[in-house]
Amino acid sequence: MPMSPYLAGLRAKLGSDLLMLPSVCGCVFDAAGRLLVARHGDVGLWAAPGGGVDPGERPEESVVRELREELGVDVGVRGLIGVYSGAEFRTVYPNGHECMYMIAVYGCVLASGTPVPDGDEITGFRWVTEEELPGLTMTEWSPRVLPEVFAWWRGQVS
């Protein structure tokens, strides 16, 4: 999906300078306790799927919308795991745009559908265990956040 009209308007005024952006991440678990991760087409790295919060949208609505747009699935939001930001959440995209994200990370379950990458933002997906994470080339923030995500999930199912 192309850049949102809101973000495109900001970029038209600001150029590629640093933007601080609110975003969401949907950490979807299957019945076996595996996490859905997606290969992000713009950077070629693996991470839990998610994206930006649109103006007027609640973060919980954003995470549901993003997973529907990117992977064609409907999710049930189980709870907020945490809100994260910091140096490892800053990125420079191939087009030169700099962003720093503040990510609200939600624990989710698959409500319906089978993941199908949109082919643009998301080019692949996998269900992984915590032990499989180090074998993936991931975003810089993933190693900080995903252990907490798995710990949260273990607390939900115990």
C-alpha positions, 0 to 999 in steps of 0.5 A, a space after each residue: 500500500 502506498 504512503 497514506 495521504 496524511 503522511 504524504 502531506 507531511 513529507 511534501 512539507 518536510 522532505 526526508 527529514 526525521 519524523 516521529 511517528 505513532 505506530 502499532 505492531 500486531 504480535 499474532 500467535 497460533 495455537 502452538 504458541 508460534 509468532 507470525 512474522 513478516 518479511 517487509 518489502 521495503 527493507 527486506 527484514 523480518 518483524 511482526 507486522 504493523 504500521 502507522 496509526 491514521 489520524 482519528 484512529 484508535 491504536 487497536 483499530 490500526 493493528 486490525 486494519 494493518 494486518 488485514 491490509 498487509 496479510 489479509 487476516 482478521 485478528 482479535 486483539 488480546 491486549 497491549 504488551 507495551 509501548 516502545 521507542 528509542 534509538 533502535 526504532 529509528 530508520 532511514 528508508 531506501 528513498 531517504 526518508 527518516 522515521 523514528 517510531 513509537 510502537 504500541 505492541 499488541 498481543 493478538 490471535 488469528 480470528 479468520 483467514 490465512 496469511 497472504 502477503 500483499 506483495 508490496 509492504 509484505 513479501 513473505 511470512 512465517 510462524 516462528 518459535 522464540 528459539 527460531 528468532 536468532 536465525 532471521 535477519 530482523 529489524 533492529 528493534 525486534 530483538 529488544 521487543 520480541 522476548 517480551 512478546 513471548 513472555 507476555 504470551 506465556 503468561 496468557 496461556 498459563 
